[in-house]
Amino acid sequence: MKFPCEIQTLAPRPILSVRFRSPVNNLSAHFGRIYQAIAEYLGAQGVGPAGPPFAIYHNMDMDDMDVEAGFPVTKPVRGQGEIQPGEIPGGAFAICHYTGAYDQIGPAYDTLTRFAGKQGFMPMGDAYEWYLTEPTVAPADLKTDIAFPVRRVHAPEPM
C-alpha cells in the first residue's frame, strides 16, 4: 500500500491539550472525552479550533503511552484544570497522508521514516497525528496525517 509523504515547513501553532498516560488499546476512550472537554472549553471562551484534533506521542511504549491530545487554536488561550495551553513547534516536518483504520497505521510510520531518510532527513522528537475525518466514518476511510519533526543530515538520495 502506498502512503503519500512530503516534507513541509510548518509555522508554530498555539494549542490546548490534555496530557495523559494509557495503554494503546484505551486511547480512543481518552480521546473522545478530551476532545469534547476542550471543544466545550473553547466554546465557553469564544475561541474556535484552528484545525483538526491531534495527538502528540511523546513515547511509543504501547503498554504505557505518554500522549497529549487537543486542538490547535486561533490564538493562545489560558488553560483550566487538565486542559493546558502549549505550542506545536514550527520547522521542518516529514508528513505522511494515511487513509485507513487506526489499528493498521504502523506501515505508514515505517513508510514515513524511510521517506524522510531518502530525502536526507532524520526524525527527531515526538510523533504527531492529525485526525482529518470524524471517527464515525468507516475505518477504511479514516484520514490521518502522521508527522514528526526532522532535521537534514545529508543530501537527498538520487531518484
KOLLO-331146 format. One line per 2 residues: number of its first residue (from 1); for each residue x, y, z negated of N, C-alpha, C, O. Coordinates in pm, 1 decimal, m for minus. Example, Ala and Ser with C-alpha at 12.3 -4.5 7.8 and 13.67 -1.06 7.14 Angstrom:
<rs>
1 = 1319.0:m569.0:m780.0:1230.0:m450.0:m780.0:1320.0:m330.0:m780.0:1423.6:m331.9:m846.5 ~ 1285.0:m225.0:m708.0:1367.0:m106.0:m714.0:1290.0:3.0:m787.0:1340.9:113.8:m803.9;
</rs>
This chain:
<rs>
1 = 84.7:m118.7:0.0:0.0:0.0:0.0:88.4:123.8:0.0:188.9:128.7:m70.9 ~ 51.7:222.4:78.2:129.0:346.3:87.5:70.2:451.3:m5.1:m51.4:466.8:m16.1;
3 = 159.1:522.0:m70.5:120.0:631.9:m157.5:195.9:755.3:m110.3:318.3:759.8:m123.1 ~ 126.2:856.9:m55.3:196.8:976.3:m7.9:265.2:1049.7:m123.4:206.1:1069.7:m229.5;
5 = 390.0:1089.4:m101.0:468.4:1158.8:m203.0:528.0:1285.9:m144.4:544.5:1297.7:m23.0 ~ 560.0:1380.1:m230.8:623.3:1505.0:m188.5:696.0:1567.3:m306.8:673.4:1530.8:m422.2;
7 = 783.2:1661.3:m275.9:849.5:1743.3:m377.8:785.3:1881.5:m368.6:777.0:1939.6:m260.4 ~ 740.0:1933.5:m481.9:679.7:2066.8:m486.3:743.8:2146.9:m598.5:785.1:2091.6:m700.4;
9 = 751.4:2277.9:m578.0:790.9:2367.4:m685.4:663.2:2424.4:m744.3:585.8:2490.6:m675.1 ~ 641.8:2398.3:m871.7:519.8:2441.4:m939.4:550.7:2554.9:m1035.7:657.5:2558.9:m1096.9;
11 = 456.5:2646.6:m1048.3:468.0:2755.5:m1145.1:429.9:2703.5:m1283.7:352.3:2608.5:m1294.1 ~ 482.6:2763.5:m1389.4:439.4:2723.8:m1523.3:290.1:2751.5:m1539.6:236.7:2846.8:m1482.9;
13 = 223.6:2666.2:m1618.5:79.8:2683.3:m1639.8:45.6:2670.8:m1787.2:87.5:2575.6:m1853.2 ~ m32.3:2768.9:m1840.4:m77.7:2754.0:m1978.9:m180.7:2640.9:m1986.8:m256.1:2617.3:m1892.4;
15 = m182.4:2571.7:m2100.8:m273.7:2459.0:m2119.6:m333.8:2462.9:m2260.0:m283.3:2531.0:m2349.3 ~ m441.1:2389.3:m2276.9:m492.3:2349.9:m2407.7:m493.0:2198.3:m2407.2:m539.6:2136.5:m2311.5;
17 = m441.6:2138.2:m2513.3:m432.4:1992.7:m2514.2:m439.2:1938.3:m2656.3:m429.5:2011.5:m2754.7 ~ m456.2:1807.0:m2662.4:m451.6:1731.9:m2787.7:m346.5:1622.7:m2768.9:m348.8:1549.9:m2669.7;
19 = m254.9:1611.8:m2864.3:m152.2:1507.5:m2858.1:m191.0:1395.5:m2953.5:m235.1:1420.9:m3065.6 ~ m174.5:1272.4:m2908.6:m213.2:1156.7:m2989.6:m129.2:1035.9:m2951.3:m56.1:1038.0:m2852.3;
21 = m140.8:931.7:m3030.3:m73.6:804.0:m3002.9:m180.5:697.7:m2992.1:m279.5:699.3:m3065.3 ~ m159.1:603.4:m2898.3:m258.0:498.4:m2875.5:m198.0:388.5:m2789.9:m109.3:414.3:m2708.6;
23 = m246.4:264.3:m2807.9:m212.1:160.3:m2710.5:m275.3:196.2:m2575.7:m379.7:261.4:m2571.8 ~ m214.3:155.1:m2467.8:m262.1:191.0:m2334.1:m407.2:149.3:m2312.1:m481.4:220.7:m2244.7;
25 = m449.1:36.3:m2366.9:m585.8:m10.2:m2340.0:m692.3:71.7:m2413.5:m811.2:49.6:m2390.3 ~ m654.6:165.0:m2501.0:m752.0:250.4:m2569.6:m751.0:394.6:m2518.7:m823.1:478.8:m2572.3;
27 = m671.3:424.1:m2417.2:m658.0:563.4:m2371.8:m789.4:624.2:m2325.9:m818.4:739.1:m2359.3 ~ m869.2:550.9:m2250.7:m989.9:610.9:m2193.1:m1085.5:661.2:m2301.2:m1150.5:764.0:m2281.6;
29 = m1095.6:592.5:m2413.1:m1182.9:639.6:m2521.3:m1132.8:773.1:m2576.1:m1212.6:862.7:m2603.8 ~ m1001.5:786.9:m2591.9:m944.3:913.9:m2639.3:m967.0:1024.1:m2536.5:m1007.2:1135.1:m2571.5;
31 = m941.0:992.8:m2408.5:m954.5:1094.5:m2304.5:m1095.2:1152.9:m2300.9:m1111.2:1274.9:m2296.7 ~ m1195.8:1068.7:m2302.5:m1333.5:1118.5:m2295.0:m1364.7:1215.4:m2407.9:m1419.4:1323.1:m2384.4;
33 = m1330.4:1177.9:m2529.4:m1356.2:1263.1:m2645.6:m1278.3:1394.8:m2636.0:m1333.1:1502.4:m2660.0 ~ m1149.8:1384.4:m2600.4:m1064.3:1503.2:m2596.5:m1106.7:1599.5:m2486.7:m1117.1:1719.7:m2511.0;
35 = m1131.5:1548.5:m2366.2:m1170.4:1638.8:m2257.2:m1301.8:1709.1:m2289.6:m1317.3:1827.5:m2260.0 ~ m1395.0:1638.5:m2349.3:m1522.0:1700.9:m2387.1:m1499.8:1808.2:m2493.6:m1555.3:1917.7:m2483.4;
37 = m1419.2:1777.9:m2595.7:m1393.4:1874.9:m2702.5:m1326.2:2000.8:m2647.6:m1363.0:2112.1:m2685.1 ~ m1228.6:1983.6:m2559.5:m1159.4:2100.9:m2503.4:m1253.7:2179.9:m2413.3:m1254.0:2302.9:m2418.4;
39 = m1333.1:2112.8:m2331.5:m1428.8:2183.8:m2244.1:m1526.7:2265.3:m2328.5:m1556.6:2379.8:m2294.6 ~ m1576.5:2208.3:m2436.8:m1668.3:2282.2:m2524.2:m1598.2:2401.3:m2589.6:m1655.6:2509.8:m2598.8;
41 = m1475.8:2381.3:m2634.5:m1399.7:2489.6:m2696.3:m1374.1:2601.6:m2595.3:m1389.3:2719.5:m2627.4 ~ m1335.7:2564.5:m2474.1:m1313.3:2665.9:m2370.3:m1440.9:2743.8:m2342.8:m1437.7:2866.3:m2331.1;
43 = m1554.1:2673.1:m2332.5:m1681.9:2740.3:m2308.9:m1712.9:2840.4:m2418.7:m1760.2:2950.4:m2390.1 ~ m1687.2:2804.6:m2543.1:m1712.4:2894.8:m2656.0:m1619.5:3016.1:m2651.7:m1654.9:3123.0:m2701.5;
45 = m1501.2:3000.3:m2592.6:m1405.1:3110.5:m2581.0:m1428.8:3195.1:m2456.0:m1365.2:3299.1:m2439.0 ~ m1519.4:3151.8:m2368.5:m1545.2:3223.8:m2244.2:m1432.9:3209.7:m2143.6:m1414.2:3296.3:m2058.2;
47 = m1357.9:3100.4:m2153.4:m1245.7:3075.1:m2063.0:m1273.1:2944.7:m1989.4:m1320.7:2848.0:m2048.9 ~ m1243.1:2942.3:m1860.9:m1264.0:2820.8:m1784.0:m1135.2:2744.9:m1762.4:m1026.5:2801.6:m1773.8;
49 = m1146.6:2616.7:m1731.4:m1026.0:2543.0:m1693.9:m973.0:2595.5:m1560.8:m1049.3:2641.9:m1476.1 ~ m841.9:2587.5:m1543.9:m778.4:2635.8:m1421.3:m739.6:2520.2:m1330.9:m655.9:2535.9:m1242.1;
51 = m799.6:2404.6:m1352.9:m768.1:2288.0:m1271.5:m823.3:2163.4:m1337.9:m891.8:2170.3:m1439.9 ~ m792.0:2049.0:m1277.9:m846.3:1923.1:m1330.3:m780.1:1882.3:m1461.5:m673.3:1933.0:m1495.7;
53 = m843.3:1790.9:m1534.7:m782.2:1741.0:m1657.6:m652.3:1667.3:m1626.5:m632.2:1616.3:m1516.3 ~ m565.4:1663.5:m1726.5:m436.0:1598.9:m1708.6:m402.4:1516.6:m1831.8:m465.8:1528.7:m1936.7;
55 = m302.2:1433.5:m1816.4:m238.0:1365.6:m1929.2:m87.8:1378.8:m1910.2:m36.7:1369.8:m1798.6 ~ m18.4:1400.3:m2020.6:127.0:1402.6:m2020.8:169.9:1281.1:m2102.0:128.6:1263.9:m2216.7;
57 = 252.2:1198.2:m2042.0:300.8:1078.0:m2108.6:442.2:1105.4:m2157.5:536.5:1112.8:m2078.8 ~ 455.2:1120.4:m2289.6:585.2:1150.1:m2349.7:669.9:1024.4:m2368.4:789.6:1033.5:m2395.5;
59 = 607.9:907.3:m2353.9:681.8:781.4:m2353.3:602.2:681.9:m2270.0:489.5:710.5:m2229.5 ~ 659.4:566.8:m2244.8:589.5:462.9:m2168.0:583.2:331.9:m2247.0:588.5:223.4:m2189.2;
61 = 571.9:343.1:m2379.0:555.2:225.9:m2464.6:406.7:189.7:m2463.2:326.5:254.2:m2530.7 ~ 370.3:88.2:m2387.7:229.6:54.0:m2366.6:155.5:18.3:m2495.7:32.6:24.2:m2499.4;
63 = 227.6:m18.3:m2600.7:164.4:m50.6:m2728.8:150.9:70.2:m2820.6:73.1:66.9:m2915.9 ~ 225.4:176.2:m2793.2:223.7:296.3:m2877.6:255.5:418.5:m2792.5:360.3:481.3:m2807.7;
65 = 162.8:451.0:m2702.4:184.7:563.5:m2610.7:174.3:695.7:m2686.2:87.7:713.1:m2771.9 ~ 263.5:788.0:m2653.2:261.6:924.5:m2704.9:209.7:1010.5:m2590.0:280.8:1036.3:m2492.9;
67 = 84.1:1054.5:m2603.0:12.7:1116.5:m2491.5:m42.2:1252.2:m2532.7:m78.3:1274.9:m2648.2 ~ m47.1:1341.1:m2435.3:m110.4:1471.0:m2451.8:m215.3:1481.5:m2341.7:m184.4:1461.3:m2224.3;
69 = m338.2:1512.8:m2378.7:m446.4:1523.8:m2280.5:m508.8:1662.0:m2290.5:m527.7:1715.2:m2399.9 ~ m540.8:1720.1:m2174.3:m600.6:1852.9:m2179.4:m632.0:1908.9:m2043.3:m646.3:1836.4:m1944.9;
71 = m642.4:2042.0:m2040.5:m673.6:2116.6:m1919.1:m576.9:2233.3:m1904.7:m537.2:2292.9:m2004.8 ~ m537.8:2267.3:m1780.8:m472.8:2396.7:m1759.8:m580.2:2504.3:m1779.0:m698.0:2480.3:m1752.5;
73 = m539.7:2621.0:m1824.3:m634.3:2729.9:m1848.0:m593.2:2853.8:m1769.2:m477.2:2869.2:m1730.8 ~ m690.1:2941.3:m1746.1:m666.0:3060.4:m1664.7:m576.8:3161.5:m1734.7:m510.7:3242.5:m1669.6;
75 = m574.8:3156.9:m1868.6:m488.9:3246.0:m1947.1:m461.5:3176.7:m2079.7:m538.8:3090.1:m2120.7 ~ m352.9:3213.0:m2147.8:m326.2:3149.7:m2277.3:m444.0:3168.4:m2373.4:m504.0:3275.7:m2380.1;
77 = m475.4:3063.4:m2446.5:m587.3:3063.4:m2541.0:m534.8:3008.3:m2673.7:m456.2:2913.7:m2675.5 ~ m578.7:3068.1:m2784.4:m541.9:3014.7:m2916.2:m602.6:2877.0:m2934.3:m709.6:2847.9:m2881.0;
79 = m535.9:2794.5:m3007.7:m588.0:2662.6:m3038.0:m671.7:2663.9:m3164.6:m684.0:2765.6:m3232.8 ~ m728.8:2548.0:m3193.8:m806.4:2531.0:m3315.7:m805.2:2382.7:m3351.7:m840.3:2298.1:m3269.5;
81 = m764.8:2351.6:m3474.6:m760.3:2212.1:m3517.0:m663.3:2132.6:m3431.1:m548.9:2173.3:m3411.0 ~ m709.9:2018.6:m3380.4:m622.2:1934.0:m3298.6:m598.9:1990.0:m3159.0:m505.4:1947.2:m3091.2;
83 = m680.4:2083.7:m3114.5:m665.2:2145.5:m2982.1:m560.0:2255.7:m2992.2:m578.3:2354.0:m3063.9 ~ m450.5:2238.2:m2919.9:m338.4:2331.0:m2930.6:m298.0:2388.2:m2795.0:m308.5:2320.6:m2692.6;
85 = m251.5:2514.1:m2795.0:m202.4:2572.3:m2669.9:m64.3:2519.4:m2636.9:8.2:2472.3:m2724.5 ~ m29.5:2527.5:m2512.0:102.7:2486.9:m2467.3:123.6:2532.6:m2324.6:55.1:2622.2:m2275.5;
87 = 219.6:2469.4:m2258.8:250.8:2506.8:m2121.5:306.9:2385.8:m2048.6:388.4:2310.9:m2102.5 ~ 262.2:2368.4:m1926.4:329.5:2275.7:m1836.0:439.3:2357.9:m1770.7:410.9:2460.2:m1708.4;
89 = 564.4:2315.0:m1783.8:673.9:2396.1:m1731.5:671.3:2403.7:m1579.6:618.3:2315.9:m1511.5 ~ 729.2:2509.8:m1529.4:744.1:2522.4:m1385.4:871.2:2454.8:m1338.9:954.0:2411.8:m1419.2;
91 = 885.1:2446.2:m1207.3:1005.8:2389.2:m1150.0:973.9:2284.7:m1045.2:859.9:2272.5:m1000.4 ~ 1075.2:2209.6:m1006.7:1059.7:2107.0:m903.9:995.9:1982.2:m964.8:1037.4:1934.4:m1070.3;
93 = 894.0:1930.8:m895.7:824.8:1809.4:m937.1:815.4:1715.2:m817.8:789.9:1758.1:m705.3 ~ 836.2:1587.3:m843.5:803.4:1483.6:m746.0:658.3:1445.4:m774.2:621.6:1420.0:m888.9;
95 = 576.0:1441.3:m669.4:433.4:1417.2:m685.4:389.8:1306.1:m591.1:427.5:1304.0:m474.0 ~ 310.0:1214.0:m643.5:252.4:1105.2:m564.7:100.8:1118.1:m570.0:42.8:1135.0:m677.2;
97 = 37.6:1110.1:m454.3:m108.5:1119.0:m443.8:m162.6:976.2:m437.6:m153.7:909.2:m334.7 ~ m218.4:931.6:m549.2:m263.1:793.6:m565.0:m414.9:785.8:m558.5:m484.6:868.9:m616.8;
99 = m465.5:686.1:m487.7:m608.1:655.7:m486.7:m624.0:511.2:m530.1:m565.7:420.7:m470.5 ~ m703.8:490.0:m635.2:m728.0:355.2:m682.9:m754.1:351.5:m832.1:m757.7:454.6:m899.3;
101 = m772.0:231.4:m881.6:m803.2:210.3:m1022.6:m684.5:248.2:m1110.9:m568.7:228.1:m1074.1 ~ m715.3:302.7:m1226.9:m610.1:343.2:m1319.3:m522.7:224.6:m1360.8:m401.9:240.3:m1378.5;
103 = m581.7:108.2:m1376.2:m502.2:m6.1:m1422.4:m415.3:m67.2:m1312.3:m346.0:m166.2:m1335.6 ~ m419.0:m8.6:m1193.0:m335.1:m54.3:m1081.4:m235.0:52.5:m1037.4:m180.9:45.4:m927.1;
105 = m210.5:151.3:m1123.4:m131.2:268.3:m1085.2:19.3:243.6:m1085.8:94.1:322.8:m1028.5 ~ 65.5:136.0:m1149.0:208.6:108.9:m1162.7:288.5:117.3:m1034.2:392.8:182.7:m1032.9;
107 = 244.0:53.2:m923.7:321.3:61.5:m799.5:337.7:204.2:m745.6:436.3:233.9:m678.2 ~ 241.8:292.1:m775.1:255.4:431.7:m730.8:370.4:499.7:m805.4:443.0:579.8:m746.5;
109 = 387.5:469.1:m933.2:501.3:522.3:m1008.6:632.6:472.2:m948.2:728.2:548.5:m934.2 ~ 636.6:344.1:m912.7:757.4:288.2:m851.0:787.2:356.7:m718.2:902.1:390.3:m689.5;
111 = 683.2:377.5:m637.3:699.2:445.8:m508.7:751.4:587.2:m529.0:840.6:632.0:m456.9 ~ 696.1:657.2:m627.1:737.6:795.2:m654.0:884.0:800.6:m697.4:958.7:887.8:m653.0;
113 = 924.5:709.1:m782.8:1064.1:707.0:m828.5:1159.0:682.5:m711.6:1261.8:749.2:m700.0 ~ 1124.8:586.6:m624.7:1209.0:559.0:m506.9:1212.1:680.1:m412.8:1318.1:717.1:m362.2;
115 = 1096.0:740.9:m389.7:1087.3:857.8:m302.2:1177.6:970.2:m353.2:1255.1:1028.0:m277.0 ~ 1166.7:1000.3:m482.5:1247.2:1109.1:m539.5:1395.6:1080.5:m519.6:1471.3:1169.6:m481.2;
117 = 1437.9:956.4:m545.6:1577.9:920.2:m528.1:1625.1:938.9:m385.3:1734.4:990.6:m362.3 ~ 1543.6:897.1:m288.6:1581.3:912.0:m147.3:1588.8:1058.7:m106.4:1661.5:1094.1:m13.6;
119 = 1512.8:1144.5:m176.4:1516.4:1287.5:m147.3:1631.5:1357.5:m219.9:1652.8:1477.5:m202.4 ~ 1705.8:1281.6:m301.6:1819.6:1337.6:m373.6:1786.2:1389.5:m511.5:1863.2:1466.9:m568.3;
121 = 1672.1:1348.5:m567.4:1629.1:1397.7:m697.9:1627.7:1286.1:m801.7:1607.4:1169.1:m769.5 ~ 1650.0:1325.5:m927.3:1642.5:1232.7:m1038.7:1528.4:1277.6:m1129.9:1519.6:1395.3:m1164.8;
123 = 1439.7:1183.0:m1169.2:1332.9:1218.6:m1262.4:1391.5:1259.4:m1397.7:1492.8:1205.3:m1442.2 ~ 1326.5:1354.5:m1460.8:1368.2:1396.7:m1594.6:1244.9:1437.9:m1672.8:1156.2:1504.7:m1619.7;
125 = 1239.7:1399.2:m1794.8:1129.7:1443.3:m1879.6:1006.6:1355.6:m1869.8:1013.7:1238.2:m1833.4 ~ 895.1:1415.2:m1902.7:767.8:1345.9:m1915.5:703.5:1315.9:m1780.4:735.7:1378.1:m1679.2;
127 = 612.4:1219.9:m1781.3:530.4:1189.7:m1663.7:395.4:1259.5:m1681.1:342.1:1267.5:m1791.8 ~ 341.9:1308.9:m1571.6:214.4:1379.8:m1572.2:117.1:1308.3:m1479.4:156.4:1253.7:m1376.2;
129 = m9.0:1309.5:m1517.1:m115.8:1263.9:m1427.8:m225.6:1369.1:m1430.2:m268.8:1413.6:m1536.5 ~ m270.3:1408.4:m1309.9:m385.9:1496.7:m1295.6:m498.4:1413.1:m1236.8:m480.4:1347.0:m1134.6;
131 = m614.3:1416.0:m1301.3:m728.0:1333.2:m1262.1:m821.6:1416.7:m1174.9:m893.4:1503.5:m1224.6 ~ m819.7:1389.4:m1044.4:m883.9:1474.8:m945.4:m1030.2:1440.6:m919.3:m1102.2:1520.5:m859.4;
133 = m1075.3:1323.4:m963.1:m1215.3:1284.1:m944.6:m1276.6:1253.0:m1080.1:m1206.4:1226.4:m1177.7 ~ m1407.3:1256.9:m1083.8:m1478.5:1220.3:m1206.4:m1455.0:1072.0:m1234.0:m1449.2:992.5:m1140.2;
135 = m1441.6:1033.8:m1359.8:m1417.5:892.1:m1389.0:m1537.6:802.6:m1358.1:m1529.4:680.4:m1370.6 ~ m1648.5:863.5:m1317.9:m1768.4:785.6:m1286.1:m1767.1:731.2:m1143.8:m1852.4:649.1:m1110.0;
137 = m1672.9:774.1:m1058.4:m1666.4:719.7:m922.7:m1614.1:576.5:m928.7:m1556.3:535.4:m1029.3 ~ m1633.8:502.3:m823.1:m1585.1:363.7:m816.7:m1434.3:361.8:m840.7:m1363.1:448.3:m789.8;
139 = m1384.7:264.7:m917.2:m1240.2:260.4:m946.2:m1152.1:269.4:m821.5:m1046.6:332.8:m826.1 ~ m1191.8:209.0:m712.9:m1110.5:212.8:m590.7:m1102.7:353.3:m531.0:m1014.0:380.7:m450.2;
141 = m1194.1:442.7:m569.6:m1199.6:577.4:m514.2:m1142.8:684.6:m606.6:m1145.0:802.6:m571.7 ~ m1092.1:646.3:m723.1:m1034.3:743.7:m815.3:m910.0:805.8:m752.2:m827.2:735.4:m694.4;
143 = m897.5:937.3:m763.7:m781.2:1008.8:m709.6:m702.1:1069.5:m825.3:m756.4:1141.3:m909.2 ~ m572.6:1038.7:m827.5:m484.0:1085.2:m933.2:m355.0:1134.3:m870.4:m297.4:1066.8:m785.0;
145 = m309.8:1251.2:m912.1:m175.5:1296.8:m876.1:m83.0:1261.7:m991.1:m106.4:1301.2:m1105.3 ~ 21.8:1187.6:m960.6:124.3:1149.3:m1057.1:244.2:1238.8:m1030.5:279.6:1262.1:m914.9;
147 = 307.2:1289.2:m1136.1:420.6:1379.1:m1114.3:520.2:1367.3:m1228.2:484.9:1331.6:m1340.6 ~ 645.5:1397.9:m1196.8:743.9:1418.2:m1301.2:842.0:1524.0:m1253.7:869.7:1536.0:m1134.4;
149 = 894.6:1601.3:m1349.9:994.5:1700.0:m1312.0:1118.9:1629.5:m1259.9:1152.7:1519.4:m1303.5 ~ 1185.5:1693.9:m1167.1:1305.7:1636.6:m1107.3:1415.0:1742.0:m1096.8:1389.3:1862.4:m1097.4;
151 = 1538.0:1692.0:m1087.1:1649.8:1781.7:m1055.4:1731.4:1715.5:m945.7:1744.7:1593.2:m940.4 ~ 1786.0:1799.7:m858.0:1864.5:1748.3:m746.3:1997.4:1695.7:m797.5:2066.4:1761.7:m875.2;
153 = 2032.6:1574.0:m751.9:2160.1:1513.9:m789.4:2247.4:1484.9:m667.4:2368.5:1466.8:m680.6 ~ 2186.3:1480.3:m548.5:2262.6:1460.2:m424.3:2176.4:1500.7:m305.8:2056.3:1524.1:m319.9;
155 = 2238.3:1508.6:m190.2:2164.4:1543.3:m68.3:2066.3:1431.5:m35.2:2088.8:1316.5:m72.9 ~ 1957.6:1463.9:34.9:1862.2:1358.7:73.5:1929.8:1254.4:161.0:2022.3:1284.1:236.7;
157 = 1880.6:1130.4:148.4:1931.3:1023.9:233.9:1882.8:1046.5:376.8:1772.3:1097.2:396.4 ~ 1963.4:1009.9:477.7:1919.3:1025.1:615.9:1797.5:936.1:642.1:1784.0:828.2:584.5;
159 = 1711.5:982.8:728.2:1589.0:906.4:761.8:1619.6:790.6:849.0:1529.1:716.0:886.6;
</rs>
